[in-house]
């Protein structure tokens, strides 16, 4: 489909690893050359300049490493912002120098525009390998509540994760609380979702929220605040939206859990709707096309 040669300069752990391992595999099926260098390691200073790739792709805050430490021309670097921090911590004068600029959500695109960045970013869609999670049998009840994010993370002096609320929801609903160990390898995530019956998201800020997609693809009941993909999932009956304010999020979540716990039919219907929604809208088969289009657009003019 497209003969582009892409090198990702990214971290290979946690969500970043999950996103890029799947993306690289799908890009190769589209006849693209796609490889990964882990930014946590050090490489020979002339390595990146000597490699024959159309683009080196990283997040905006790591672009300086490529240009300053490895001497790569900004015209060979494309950046993809995965969070507001990626945008806020990058100097305004840098954006026009990159070969291409993209974000992973419409919210981030709006944030970029509000910050006064003249370069209007493309929006690339983050997906998942649905088949990896669809093997999970649907739950036969709700006994275990999962949570697959950091328990706490401060931004601008506020905790944006609020894992303590997830623990409270489990306690008040009479459920076992089973958070995923931080750093769980992507290959272990399907087994994690098989070990829970529902997943709760309590964040006030998420660009995508991979756990919501993965849990929905696993047929789990997903409850969460209106962040990332959750409003879209809710519109397709694949998730239950919770209020963001701490005064009511726990009571609303507990009421929804009890409603589904009392009706196996409703729980089964939700599981089937969730699987279909993610398969039809968030499988990498469809989402990778937006990345390919971005890479083709950002390629060096001499190679177009």
N, C-alpha and C positions, 0 to 999 in steps of 0.2 A: 504493500500500500504506500509506504513512504520510506525512501532510503536515507534516513537521517542517522547520524552517529552522535550519541549522547553519553556524556559521562556525568553521573551524579556525585557530587561532593557533599556527603551528608552523614549524619550519625546513623548507625545501623541498629540501635537499641530501641526498645519500647515502641511507641506509635510510629515514629519516623521509620524504623526498620520495617514494620508491617506495611506501611504505605509503599515504600520504595521497592521492597522485595517483590510484591505483587505487581507493581507498575512495570518494573523491568521485565518480568516474565511476559506480560501482555504486550509490551512494546516489541519484544523480540518476535512474537507471533505476527506482528504487523510489518515484519521485515526491517525493523529498525535495529541498529546496533546500540545496545544499552548496557552500561556497566556502572559499578559503584566503587568509589574510594571512600573509606571511612575517615571522617575528619578528625577522629580522636588519635590517629596515628600520624607520625612524621614521615615525609617522603623526601627524596633527593630534590634539591632546589630546581633542577631543570626538568624534572619528570613531566609535569603537566604541560610545559611548553612543547615537549617533544612528542606528545601523544596526538594521534590524528583523529580528533573528534570535532564535529561541527560546533558543539556547544558544551560548556561545562556548566552544570546546573546546581545551584545551591540556594540557601536562604539569604536574604539581604545582609544580615549581620555577619555572615561568613565570607561575603564577597571580598572584603578587605584582605583576608588571608590569602585568597587566590591571587589578587593583584599585587599586594605588597610583599608577601612572603615567598610566593612562587613565581612572581613576575609575569603573570598572565594578563594579556590585554583585556580591559573591560568589554571590548567588542566581541569577545568570545565567551563572555559570562552571561547567563540568563538567571534571573533570580525569581523564586517563588516564595511569597510570604504565607506562612501558616498561622500567624498570630499577629495581634496588634503590636507586640513587642518587636517583631521583625521589622515592622514599619517605623515605629517611633524611635528606635535606636539607630536608624540609618540616616546619615546626613542628607539633607535635602538636595545638595549639589551632586550627589552620586547617581540619582535615578536616571538622568538622561544619558549616562555613559554606558549603561548596560545594553547588551544585544536584545534583551527582552525582559519584561516584567509582568508577572502574573500573581494572582492571589487565589486562595482555595475556597472563597465564599463571597457572595454578594455583600455581606456585612463588612468584610475586609476591604472590598472595593470602595464602599462608601466611606470607610474610615480613612483610606488613603486619600480620597478626594478632599475630605474635611481637613486633613493635615496640610493641604496645599501642594500636594505633589502633582506637577503638571502632566507627567506621564500617566496616562489612563491604563490601568492594568487589565490584561485578559483575566477571565475567570476560568480556572481549571477545576474539574470536579474530582473529588477524592472518592474512591470506591472501595469495595472489598471483594475478595474471592468468595462469592456466595456459596459455592459448592463445598468449600472447606467447613462451613458452619451448618449447612442444611442437613447434614447427617444426624444431627441431634434429634432424638425422639422428643415429641412435645411433652411438656410437663403434665402430670396427672393430678396436680394440685399445687398449692403455694405454701411451701414450708421453709424455703431458704431464699433470703434476699441477697442479691449480689450488688457489688459496687466496684467499678473497674477504673478508678482514677486515684490520684494522690488524695490523701485525706485532708491536706491543707496546702495551699499555695497562696502567698501574698503578692498582690499587685496593687500599686497605688495605696498601700497601707491597709488593704482589705483582703480577707480570705475569699478567693473566688471559687474554691472547690467545696468547702463546707461539708466535709465528710462526716462531721459529728451529727449532722441532720439525718444522714442516711442511717447511722447507727440508732438514732432515736426512733426513726420510722420502723425499723426492724423490731426494736424493743416494744414499742406500743402496739404493733400489729401481732406480737407474739411469734415472730419469725426468728430463725437462726440467721445471724448476720455473717456473711462470708465475703469480705473484700478480696479482690485479686491481689496477690503479693506484687508490690511494685517491681517492675522489671521482668514480669513473666514473659517468657519467649512466645513469639507469635504462634509457634507450633503447639504450644500448650493451651492456647486460648479456647479452642473448641471444647476441650475437656473441662475447662473452667465453666463455660456456659452450660455444659451438660450437668454440672454439679449444682446449679442454682435453678430456681423456678421463675424468678423475676429480677429485674435490674432497675436500680434507681439512679438518676442523675440529679445532683443537687447544685451544680455549678451556676454561677452568675455570668460566666463568660466561657464560650467554647467556639472555636472556628468551625469545627465539623462534628466532633464527638463520635469517634470510631466505635467505642463500646456500645452505643445505642444501635448502630447499624449491625454490628456483629451479634448482639443479643437478639435483635429482631429477626435476623437471618436464621438464628438458632431456634426460633419459635418461642422465645421467652417474652413474658409480659414486661414491657418497657414503660417506666414512668419517669418523667423528668421535667425540669424547668424549660422554658421556651428558648433554648440556646442551640446553636449549630443546626443540625438536620432535624431536630425534634419537632419543630412546627410542621415541617413537610411530612414527616412520618405520621404525625397526629392527623393531618388532613387526609391521609390515606388509611386511617384506622389501624396504624401499625405502632402507635404509642399513645400514652395518656399524658396530657400536659398537666403540670403542677404549677401552682402560683410560686413566684420567686420569693416573696416575702416570708421571713422566718416565722411570722405569727401564725400563718395558716398552712404552710407547706406540709407539715407533719400530719395534721388532722385530715387534710384532703387526701394525702397519699394513703393513710391508713384506711380511710373509707373506701377508696378505690380497690385496695388489696382485698378488703373483706368482701366487696361486691363480687370480684372474680373468684375468690376462694369459695363462695357459696354456689357458684354455677360453673360446673365443669364444661358445659356446652359453650358458654360465653368465652371461657378461657381457651378452649380448642379453636373457636372461630377467630379469636384474636391472633392466635399463633399462626393460623393459615393465612390470614390477611397480612400479617407482618412479614412472613416469608415472601409472599407474592410481591409486596410493595418494594422490598429491598432488591429482589431478583430483577424486577422490571426497570428499576430506576437507579440502582447503585452498584450493580455488578461492574467489575473493571472492564468487561467486554464493551460496555457503552461509555464508561467514564474516561477510558484511555484515549478516546478520539479527541477529546478537548485538549489533552496534553500534546498529542501529535500535532494538532493544528497550531498550537502555540509554538512548538519547536520549529516547525516548518517556517512560520512567520518570522521567528527570531534568528534563523540561520544567517551566517555572514553573507552579505550581498554577493560576494564573489563566488559563493558556492550555491546560490539559488538557481 
